[in-house]
Structure formats: C-alpha cells, structure tokens
Amino acid sequence: MKYLVTGGLGFIGSHFIEEILQDDATEKVLNIDVGSYAANKNFRPCDTRYSCLLEDIGNYDALSRLPMEYDVVVNFASHSHVDNSIEAPDAFLNNNINSFFNFLKICREGQLASKTGKFIHISTDEVFGDVEDSIYDYFIEKSDLRPSSPYSASKASQEMFIHTARKMFGFKANILRLCNNYGPRQFEEKFIPVIIKSCLSNQKIPVYGDGQQKREWIFVKDAVCRIKKVALSSEDYDDYCIGSNDLKTNLELIEAINNLTGNGPRDNVEFVTDRVGHDRVYKMDSRKFNFQYSLVHPRRSFTALTDGLKDTLEYFEKSLPHSAIAQGNRP
Ligand SMILES: NC(=O)c1ccc[n+]([C@@H]2O[C@H](COP(=O)([O-])OP(=O)(O)OC[C@H]3O[C@@H](n4cnc5c(N)ncnc54)[C@H](O)[C@@H]3O)[C@@H](O)[C@H]2O)c1
C-alpha cells in the first residue's frame, strides 16, 4: 500500500502514520504538511518508507509536479481550532476551503488518470451543529449539516466539494466524521491539554459557560485504527460517523482528570463567558461503521476513558517544560 497523508505532522495524522508504519504491507508513506503552528516539527518516524514534504496542499503548481501514484490519500490537513476560527474566520476560508479545493482538484486528476486510488476525507461531528437543534437525539450519516462556527462551516464546505466531485466525475471518496479525539501530542490549545496543563501547574481551568456542553470522546489510537480499516477497504466509498458513544460533559471530563492528578473534583474550575454560538451536544450513531467493519462488540474495541487519559497525562508530564509544572499538588 502506498499512502499519501496530508496534515501528518498534526495530532491525528501523526498517530495515523505511526499506525500504518506498523504494517509490513505499507510500502510508502508521503506526508504533506505545511508545518503550521499546530504541526509537531519533531515528528520524524525512523523508517525508510516515510518521507515528509513541507508544503501547503493548496499549492497546485508544486503538488501537480509530484507523481500522484498512491493507493489511498488520507486528508487530515485543516486548521482545526474553533476559537481561532471565531477570531479569524478568513484564515479558515483560505486554508480549509481554497487550499483544500486545489488539493481535491489534484487528487481528482490523479484518479482520472487511474494513478491515484481513493480519497479519505477526515471530517467532524461539528458539521451537524447542535443535537439540541435537531429533531433526533443523535446524528447519522444522512443528517442535515447545520454548522455553528467558521471552522465547522469550512469542514462542511469541504464535504460539499467532495459530493460535487463524486457527482460530476465519479470521484471515489469516503467522508469520515470523527467525534472529539484526545491523546498524546494533541496541540496545547485544545480542551484536554488545557485541563492537563492547568492541573499540572496549579492553575485554574477556564470553562466556557456552565460547563455542561456534552461531547463524545475517542482515544486517538482507536480513531486511527478505524480510519485504517477504511483505507484498507479499497472498494468502499461510503461515508461514516465514527464516534465512541462515550459522552461526557466538560465538567465530567475535568473531574476525571482531577481524579488522576490528585485535585478535588472541581476546586480548580473557573467559569468564563461562553463561546459565541457554542453547541451544547454532539452525538452520533456509529452503527453503520460498526456493522460494515464487523465490530460486533464495539465497546470492547475502545480504550476506556480513564486509561486513555492516563496515557495522555503521562505524555504531557514528560513533554511540558519542567518550569510549567508546579510542585506540591501531585498525588
Ligand atoms: N482533533 C479532533 O478532535 C478532531 C475531531 C474531528 C475531526 N478532526 C479533523 O481531523 C483533522 C486533523 O485534526 P487534528 O486535531 O490532528 O489537527 P491539528 O491542528 O493537530 O493538525 C492539522 C495539521 O494539518 C496541517 N495543515 C493545515 N493546513 C494545511 C495545509 N493547507 N497544507 C498542509 N498541511 C496543513 C497543520 O500544519 C497540522 O500539522 C482535521 O481535518 C480536523 O478537522 C479533528
């Protein structure tokens, strides 16, 4: 298998690359990443099958010079932080829509020339908007898209261009909508790293609104195993919701991490003004994926939240600068 992975210096993409490099059947992995602030520049798997090109996927001229001969393209590259998209929406339009569109064109041309296989697009449950605004209490693959932030609107737009390419050109693609991922190497601006960093440095944890927003959480290594299943299934061009069914409010998540770090359940919480347009609940029905990929007991194939959080905590304890970790609050 020859893989082209985009955004592979980022959180989920880098775990995906580690996962596929474990397979003997993987012949080659090219990672194209622009090396944004969120990229982990130290991610350099020691494996001759791996190479990395520091480039914007929107650079049509540079990328159209590459031999586009891959069995599968897995597209993780995107700006991914909702708060940044509220602060500076234009950057999300430029990157997640314009750059993405150029890359899609290149991949479509590669498929038309029968050189490049299918395209797996990594999307998010956020494209559906808030479950509380829906008539159902969960989302399925065919639910309407009602994004609530410039980030999720840009992700929904990416999906729309894929639908268009399918209809116009028979483009072979999967759209995988993932729930919230967590784990080692997640960039520090995201919620779980913020909680951990605050706990380790004896600082208050900023919590939007009343902290009752509910999300499904999946350990990143479980998510990338699922993405790999779709990558290896060359004749499947369907879309899937990939959730964990492990729903937690933000306050419950804080409690779980406080338990692991020896803090009182909610002593270190500081409520701050809610994010504008903040969705209350994301929840997906993942049965279609579980059925297609024969996960008869899907629960058993998930890392328990406490175990995943322990791994994540261990990573941040090692990787955060020592000065950032205050002493005296450890169990
Ligand atoms: N993290 C989550 O919980 C989550 C959940 C659902 C879906 N997703 C989606 O999964 C994907 C990966 O998320 P993540 O958390 O790993 O993000 P991340 O921000 O950690 O990593 C994104 C990577 O993409 C790269 N990138 C961005 N724009 C690029 C461009 N134009 N050209 C080349 N590289 C570019 C960045 O440099 C970075 O290394 C994103 O598409 C995101 O929307 C993430």
The ligand as a MOL file (V3000), in Angstrom:
LIG
                    3D

  0  0  0     0  0            999 V3000
M  V30 BEGIN CTAB
M  V30 COUNTS 44 48 0 0 0
M  V30 BEGIN ATOM
M  V30 1 N -8.9550 16.7480 16.9030 0
M  V30 2 C -10.2110 16.3720 16.8720 0
M  V30 3 O -10.8210 16.1270 17.9160 0
M  V30 4 C -10.9310 16.2200 15.5480 0
M  V30 5 C -12.2240 15.6750 15.5600 0
M  V30 6 C -12.8890 15.5010 14.3330 0
M  V30 7 C -12.2380 15.8310 13.1520 0
M  V30 8 N -10.9870 16.3710 13.1710 0 CHG=1
M  V30 9 C -10.3590 16.6940 11.8890 0
M  V30 10 O -9.2030 15.8730 11.7890 0
M  V30 11 C -8.1720 16.5610 11.0810 0
M  V30 12 C -6.9020 16.5740 11.9090 0
M  V30 13 O -7.1810 17.2020 13.1620 0
M  V30 14 P -6.0210 17.4180 14.2290 0
M  V30 15 O -6.6660 17.5500 15.5500 0
M  V30 16 O -4.9520 16.4050 14.0210 0 CHG=-1
M  V30 17 O -5.4950 18.8460 13.7820 0
M  V30 18 P -4.0920 19.5550 14.0520 0
M  V30 19 O -4.4080 21.0140 14.0480 0
M  V30 20 O -3.4070 18.9570 15.2070 0
M  V30 21 O -3.2420 19.1870 12.7580 0
M  V30 22 C -3.5270 19.6790 11.4900 0
M  V30 23 C -2.2670 19.5640 10.6360 0
M  V30 24 O -2.6140 19.9630 9.3030 0
M  V30 25 C -1.5850 20.8050 8.8130 0
M  V30 26 N -2.1840 21.6940 7.8080 0
M  V30 27 C -3.1680 22.6020 7.9960 0
M  V30 28 N -3.4470 23.2140 6.8400 0
M  V30 29 C -2.6230 22.6830 5.9100 0
M  V30 30 C -2.4260 22.9270 4.5240 0
M  V30 31 N -3.1100 23.8450 3.8530 0
M  V30 32 N -1.4950 22.1930 3.8590 0
M  V30 33 C -0.7700 21.2490 4.5130 0
M  V30 34 N -0.9040 20.9940 5.8350 0
M  V30 35 C -1.8240 21.7100 6.5120 0
M  V30 36 C -1.0740 21.5540 10.0280 0
M  V30 37 O 0.2530 22.0520 9.8160 0
M  V30 38 C -1.1360 20.4750 11.1080 0
M  V30 39 O 0.0710 19.7510 11.1740 0
M  V30 40 C -8.7160 17.9450 10.7720 0
M  V30 41 O -9.1870 17.9410 9.4440 0
M  V30 42 C -9.8640 18.1230 11.7460 0
M  V30 43 O -10.8660 18.9420 11.1960 0
M  V30 44 C -10.3180 16.5680 14.3460 0
M  V30 END ATOM
M  V30 BEGIN BOND
M  V30 1 1 1 2
M  V30 2 2 2 3
M  V30 3 1 2 4
M  V30 4 1 4 5
M  V30 5 2 4 44
M  V30 6 2 5 6
M  V30 7 1 6 7
M  V30 8 2 7 8
M  V30 9 1 8 9
M  V30 10 1 8 44
M  V30 11 1 9 10
M  V30 12 1 9 42
M  V30 13 1 10 11
M  V30 14 1 11 12
M  V30 15 1 11 40
M  V30 16 1 12 13
M  V30 17 1 13 14
M  V30 18 2 14 15
M  V30 19 1 14 16
M  V30 20 1 14 17
M  V30 21 1 17 18
M  V30 22 2 18 19
M  V30 23 1 18 20
M  V30 24 1 18 21
M  V30 25 1 21 22
M  V30 26 1 22 23
M  V30 27 1 23 24
M  V30 28 1 23 38
M  V30 29 1 24 25
M  V30 30 1 25 26
M  V30 31 1 25 36
M  V30 32 1 26 27
M  V30 33 1 26 35
M  V30 34 2 27 28
M  V30 35 1 28 29
M  V30 36 1 29 30
M  V30 37 2 29 35
M  V30 38 1 30 31
M  V30 39 2 30 32
M  V30 40 1 32 33
M  V30 41 2 33 34
M  V30 42 1 34 35
M  V30 43 1 36 37
M  V30 44 1 36 38
M  V30 45 1 38 39
M  V30 46 1 40 41
M  V30 47 1 40 42
M  V30 48 1 42 43
M  V30 END BOND
M  V30 END CTAB
M  END
